[in-house]
Amino acid sequence: MTLEELEARIAQRAAASPEESYTAKLIARGINKAAQKLGEEATEAVIAAVTHDRAELVKESADLLYHLLVVLKAAGVPLSEVMAELDARTAQSGLAEKAARGTQP
């Protein structure tokens, strides 16, 4: 599955009834709840990474990507905008990009 395919599946499920779709229910609860879930999944992925639990990291990463795309959907931000931003950043190294923003690596 690609991220674009996941985005399309989320859009389809978001259009369903919240009684029938977890995605629709999460979006209906608002962006704050969707963002909270994203944060929880990010934390769980970090824990899996630092504890070297590969299987859990794979599962939590899947949850993290799903919840990120749900937040993007709730915010009305298409994945293509995020991908375009990533593409634009490849014109320079990450270190140069961070230096231009005044942040440390």
Number of C-alpha atoms within 10 A of each C-alpha: 5 7 13 13 10 15 21 14 12 20 17 13 17 21 12 14 13 16 8 10 16 15 22 21 17 21 21 15 12 13 17 13 14 25 19 13 19 21 15 16 22 19 14 18 22 15 15 19 17 10 11 11 12 12 11 16 20 14 14 22 19 14 18 22 17 19 24 21 23 27 23 18 19 22 14 9 13 14 17 12 10 12 11 10 11 11 10 10 13 10 10 10 10 12 12 13 15 13 12 9 9 9 9 7 9
